[in-house]
Amino acid sequence: MPKMKTHSGAKKRFKLTAKGKVKARHAMTSHILEKKNAKRKRRLGNPVVLAKQDEARAKKLLGVGK
């Protein structure tokens, strides 16, 4: 039986922490930045830990876990 391949898009977008949580970039950071205030842009620059429901999907695409 062949091995499962990691989803190419997922491996570029998500990273796993040491404890197994999934880190990702915030949305809304690539364009139309003029109207967003500086505080919001700073906050969006930091990575976010995915919610439990999304974490399961991301891990499946990364080939982690069960």
MDAnalysis code that builds the backbone (N, CA, C; Angstrom):
import MDAnalysis as mda
import numpy as np

u = mda.Universe.empty(198, n_residues=66, atom_resindex=np.repeat(np.arange(66), 3), trajectory=True)
u.add_TopologyAttr("name", ["N", "CA", "C"] * 66)
u.add_TopologyAttr("resid", np.arange(1, 67))
u.add_TopologyAttr("resname", ["MET", "PRO", "LYS", "MET", "LYS", "THR", "HIS", "SER", "GLY", "ALA", "LYS", "LYS", "ARG", "PHE", "LYS", "LEU", "THR", "ALA", "LYS", "GLY", "LYS", "VAL", "LYS", "ALA", "ARG", "HIS", "ALA", "MET", "THR", "SER", "HIS", "ILE", "LEU", "GLU", "LYS", "LYS", "ASN", "ALA", "LYS", "ARG", "LYS", "ARG", "ARG", "LEU", "GLY", "ASN", "PRO", "VAL", "VAL", "LEU", "ALA", "LYS", "GLN", "ASP", "GLU", "ALA", "ARG", "ALA", "LYS", "LYS", "LEU", "LEU", "GLY", "VAL", "GLY", "LYS"])
u.atoms.positions = np.array([
    [0.837, -1.188, 0.000],
    [0.000, 0.000, 0.000],
    [0.881, 1.250, 0.000],
    [0.617, 2.210, -0.895],
    [1.458, 3.413, -0.921],
    [1.212, 4.321, 0.288],
    [2.212, 5.124, 0.602],
    [2.082, 6.051, 1.725],
    [1.191, 7.221, 1.333],
    [0.546, 7.839, 2.336],
    [-0.257, 9.038, 2.103],
    [0.694, 10.212, 1.868],
    [0.336, 11.057, 0.915],
    [1.158, 12.240, 0.669],
    [0.632, 13.411, 1.483],
    [1.556, 14.243, 1.958],
    [1.196, 15.459, 2.671],
    [0.608, 16.442, 1.673],
    [-0.430, 17.157, 2.070],
    [-1.057, 18.161, 1.209],
    [-0.092, 19.334, 1.038],
    [0.279, 19.634, -0.203],
    [1.308, 20.645, -0.476],
    [0.910, 22.029, 0.027],
    [-0.357, 22.392, -0.135],
    [-0.828, 23.700, 0.323],
    [-0.796, 23.795, 1.834],
    [-1.134, 22.702, 2.495],
    [-1.187, 22.700, 3.961],
    [0.204, 22.824, 4.569],
    [1.181, 22.143, 3.976],
    [2.521, 22.202, 4.578],
    [3.144, 23.587, 4.433],
    [2.674, 24.390, 3.477],
    [3.166, 25.762, 3.332],
    [2.474, 26.710, 4.304],
    [1.275, 26.358, 4.747],
    [0.463, 27.275, 5.546],
    [0.457, 26.998, 7.042],
    [0.704, 25.760, 7.444],
    [0.594, 25.393, 8.852],
    [1.903, 24.851, 9.403],
    [2.146, 25.118, 10.688],
    [3.291, 24.556, 11.400],
    [2.768, 23.952, 12.694],
    [3.394, 22.872, 13.133],
    [3.004, 22.255, 14.396],
    [3.911, 22.748, 15.520],
    [3.305, 23.010, 16.687],
    [4.100, 23.377, 17.851],
    [4.615, 22.099, 18.502],
    [5.441, 22.248, 19.507],
    [6.016, 21.088, 20.194],
    [4.940, 20.243, 20.871],
    [3.875, 20.887, 21.327],
    [2.795, 20.161, 22.009],
    [1.735, 19.654, 21.043],
    [1.925, 19.890, 19.741],
    [1.005, 19.336, 18.755],
    [-0.112, 20.264, 18.321],
    [-0.069, 21.529, 18.752],
    [-1.069, 22.491, 18.289],
    [-0.673, 22.954, 16.887],
    [-1.618, 23.542, 16.167],
    [-1.353, 23.973, 14.792],
    [-1.309, 25.497, 14.733],
    [-0.188, 26.037, 14.264],
    [-0.034, 27.478, 14.096],
    [-0.307, 27.844, 12.647],
    [-0.940, 29.010, 12.435],
    [-1.225, 29.484, 11.086],
    [-1.130, 31.008, 11.065],
    [-1.111, 31.572, 9.868],
    [-1.119, 33.031, 9.725],
    [-2.550, 33.529, 9.789],
    [-2.713, 34.776, 10.210],
    [-4.032, 35.400, 10.194],
    [-4.454, 35.681, 8.761],
    [-5.738, 35.752, 8.544],
    [-6.285, 36.178, 7.263],
    [-6.278, 37.713, 7.220],
    [-6.598, 38.280, 6.087],
    [-6.739, 39.744, 5.883],
    [-5.433, 40.506, 6.067],
    [-4.291, 39.927, 5.662],
    [-3.012, 40.614, 5.871],
    [-2.285, 40.973, 4.584],
    [-2.852, 40.612, 3.425],
    [-2.071, 40.773, 2.201],
    [-2.328, 42.065, 1.433],
    [-3.533, 42.600, 1.509],
    [-3.806, 43.840, 0.773],
    [-4.913, 44.634, 1.470],
    [-5.200, 45.827, 0.940],
    [-6.138, 46.794, 1.545],
    [-5.719, 47.080, 2.994],
    [-4.441, 47.407, 3.176],
    [-3.908, 47.634, 4.517],
    [-3.999, 49.102, 4.939],
    [-4.261, 50.008, 3.973],
    [-4.293, 51.432, 4.274],
    [-5.389, 51.780, 5.275],
    [-6.541, 51.150, 5.138],
    [-7.668, 51.492, 6.010],
    [-7.633, 50.775, 7.356],
    [-6.748, 49.808, 7.518],
    [-6.635, 49.096, 8.796],
    [-5.666, 49.856, 9.701],
    [-6.040, 49.989, 10.969],
    [-5.174, 50.761, 11.858],
    [-3.931, 49.957, 12.254],
    [-2.946, 50.650, 12.777],
    [-1.644, 50.049, 13.057],
    [-1.747, 48.932, 14.093],
    [-2.589, 49.135, 15.103],
    [-2.750, 48.127, 16.154],
    [-3.277, 46.817, 15.559],
    [-4.246, 46.934, 14.678],
    [-4.839, 45.754, 14.043],
    [-3.819, 45.028, 13.170],
    [-3.036, 45.793, 12.397],
    [-2.035, 45.179, 11.519],
    [-0.947, 44.478, 12.309],
    [-0.541, 45.064, 13.442],
    [0.447, 44.435, 14.311],
    [-0.084, 43.109, 14.847],
    [-1.328, 43.128, 15.289],
    [-1.952, 41.930, 15.845],
    [-2.086, 40.832, 14.789],
    [-2.432, 41.235, 13.569],
    [-2.592, 40.263, 12.487],
    [-1.255, 39.674, 12.042],
    [-0.155, 40.349, 12.356],
    [1.161, 39.867, 11.966],
    [1.625, 38.667, 12.772],
    [1.051, 38.506, 13.979],
    [1.434, 37.383, 14.843],
    [0.679, 36.126, 14.443],
    [1.319, 34.968, 14.538],
    [0.614, 33.730, 14.196],
    [-0.501, 33.427, 15.191],
    [-1.465, 32.641, 14.740],
    [-2.606, 32.271, 15.565],
    [-2.609, 30.751, 15.728],
    [-3.068, 30.277, 16.883],
    [-3.237, 28.837, 17.091],
    [-4.647, 28.495, 16.632],
    [-4.767, 27.503, 15.769],
    [-6.068, 27.139, 15.220],
    [-7.008, 26.597, 16.286],
    [-8.312, 26.798, 16.051],
    [-9.337, 26.258, 16.937],
    [-9.335, 24.739, 16.837],
    [-9.884, 24.082, 17.843],
    [-9.899, 22.624, 17.931],
    [-10.518, 21.986, 16.682],
    [-11.627, 22.577, 16.189],
    [-12.335, 22.011, 15.042],
    [-11.497, 22.091, 13.778],
    [-10.810, 23.224, 13.571],
    [-9.982, 23.405, 12.385],
    [-8.680, 22.626, 12.501],
    [-8.208, 22.476, 13.735],
    [-6.953, 21.770, 13.992],
    [-7.015, 20.336, 13.461],
    [-8.159, 19.685, 13.666],
    [-8.321, 18.299, 13.219],
    [-8.188, 18.203, 11.700],
    [-8.794, 19.146, 10.977],
    [-8.716, 19.138, 9.508],
    [-7.300, 19.388, 9.026],
    [-6.627, 20.362, 9.657],
    [-5.266, 20.696, 9.246],
    [-4.319, 19.521, 9.482],
    [-4.476, 18.844, 10.624],
    [-3.615, 17.701, 10.935],
    [-3.825, 16.564, 9.947],
    [-5.061, 16.372, 9.517],
    [-5.358, 15.332, 8.541],
    [-4.635, 15.619, 7.227],
    [-4.642, 16.906, 6.814],
    [-3.955, 17.289, 5.579],
    [-2.444, 17.156, 5.706],
    [-1.943, 17.396, 6.927],
    [-0.501, 17.282, 7.156],
    [-0.054, 15.835, 7.355],
    [-1.003, 14.938, 7.529],
    [-0.674, 13.535, 7.728],
    [-0.186, 13.235, 9.119],
    [-0.679, 13.976, 10.101],
    [-0.272, 13.802, 11.505],
    [-1.393, 13.097, 12.257],
    [-1.038, 12.279, 13.219],
    [-2.051, 11.634, 14.071],
    [-2.593, 10.358, 13.455],
    [-3.864, 10.112, 13.732],
    [-4.493, 8.853, 13.304],
    [-4.741, 8.809, 11.810],
])
